[in-house]
Amino acid sequence: MKICIIRNSEGPMNAQLLRVGTALSKTDNEFFFITRNRDGQGTEQIVEKNLMINGKKYVNYEIQLPAAIGGGLKNIVPLMKYNKILYKWLKDNQDKYDAIHAIDYDVGSIALRIKNKYNKKLIYHIADFYADSRLNIPNILKKILRKREYHIINHADATIICSEERKEQIKGSHPKKLVVIHNTPPIDQTKQEVQTSFKSDPIRLTYVGGLEKKRFIDQLIPVIKDLPNYHLTLAGSIGDARESIAEIDDINNITYVGKVTYDKALEMYRNTDLMFAMYDPNHPNHKYSAANKVYEAMLLGKPIIVANNTGMDNIVRRENMGYTIDFNQQAFKTTLQSIAHHREEALDKGNNAYQSYSKYSWKEMEKRIINLYQNLV
């Protein structure tokens, strides 16, 4: 089978794309990617590049179309352009694929039209449920989006969600086949070496991802500035926390290194002491969040800080692998100060994270993806 894997995101930075590609590389299927460069020059061209999976190059068609990270309604016009470009490419290149692996609504809406018109298979992969992941749109529009996303789920050949809890989020839809694929890094844990942590100051804190207010970045920076025994390294695309990021040039214990590949992100986490995934619980989608970082913390044996009522807090408490706190500066600062004085406890939580990995192992997730395509008829 020839498979087209699509996400409205950059390829080398996107864990979801690499996860699917890694699993499919173990099969006889042929596959390629269609991604998007949001920091391009607005040429609206499609550039042929490559993505490396297990040391092998796979074709990556990259759409050059800029948009602001977390831009909300400002991104409607770019999104319409994206939809038009994507639909035309899929229509003009029907011979290149038999199935579409579409990640999220902005891809799935186009993929369903292609499936119906040209008799293609469709795997609909929900990383973020669209109606719940967009705050800056009217409620009436959210209702319409929810109905349309249910329509995609109902008509796709299979639907993927990233946790058991997400079954509640899509309640009311009727998927033909539903598969849970946790956001486990596509790496064998036995090949990793857990780094000894918390030996000396500064304690290393690392974050790679969207630099947005809903991810606590604007609140985080002043906290770290006041804690000289910590050093924070940030990487990723700059969203609406742009003003806060601009301030770190004058802060000695914070470093921003720009965008990095997923492999580089894992390397940075391997060499950190502490991780965090502070998602705003007032954001509807975060109630069901399953951040890559929680699974990366398991893989690498790192303690992690998460916000209460965000979906991840239950896992962190159940596995005793970190700290669950309220989404505010004082709670975060108090937690960091406590960790600095109780480092052995933090190390124990990191070890618990490492031991809990087997429940969410990549070996099992890879098997689920492979079985899904083997039984796609």
Stockholm file with secondary structure:
# STOCKHOLM 1.0

chainA/1-377         MKICIIRNSEGPMNAQLLRVGTALSKTDNEFFFITRNRDGQGTEQIVEKNLMINGKKYVNYEIQLPAAIGGGLKNIVPLMKYNKILYKWLKDNQDKYDAIHAIDYDVGSIALRIKNKYNKKLIYHIADFYADSRLNIPNILKKILRKREYHIINHADATIICSEERKEQIKGSHPKKLVVIHNTPPIDQTKQEVQTSFKSDPIRLTYVGGLEKKRFIDQLIPVIKDLPNYHLTLAGSIGDARESIAEIDDINNITYVGKVTYDKALEMYRNTDLMFAMYDPNHPNHKYSAANKVYEAMLLGKPIIVANNTGMDNIVRRENMGYTIDFNQQAFKTTLQSIAHHREEALDKGNNAYQSYSKYSWKEMEKRIINLYQNLV
#=GR chainA/1-377 SS CEEEEEESSCTTTCHHHHHHHHHHTTSSCEEEEEEEETTSCSCCCEEEEEEEETTEEEEEEEEECCCCTTCGGGGHHHHHHHHHHHHHHHHHTGGGCSEEEEESHHHHHHHHHHHHHHTCEEEEECSSCHHHHCCSSCHHHHHHHHHHHHHHHHHSSEEEESSTTHHHHTTTCCCSSEEECCCCCSSCGGGCCCCCCSSSSSEEEEEESCBCGGGTHHHHHHHHHTCTTEEEEEESCBCTTHHHHHGGGGCTTEEECCCCCHHHHHHHHHTCSEEEECCCTTSGGGGGCCCHHHHHHHHHTCCEEEETTSSHHHHHHHHTCEEEECSSHHHHHHHHHHHHHCHHHHHHHHHHHHHHGGGGCHHHHHHHHHHHHHTCC
#=GC SS_cons         CEEEEEESSCTTTCHHHHHHHHHHTTSSCEEEEEEEETTSCSCCCEEEEEEEETTEEEEEEEEECCCCTTCGGGGHHHHHHHHHHHHHHHHHTGGGCSEEEEESHHHHHHHHHHHHHHTCEEEEECSSCHHHHCCSSCHHHHHHHHHHHHHHHHHSSEEEESSTTHHHHTTTCCCSSEEECCCCCSSCGGGCCCCCCSSSSSEEEEEESCBCGGGTHHHHHHHHHTCTTEEEEEESCBCTTHHHHHGGGGCTTEEECCCCCHHHHHHHHHTCSEEEECCCTTSGGGGGCCCHHHHHHHHHTCCEEEETTSSHHHHHHHHTCEEEECSSHHHHHHHHHHHHHCHHHHHHHHHHHHHHGGGGCHHHHHHHHHHHHHTCC
//
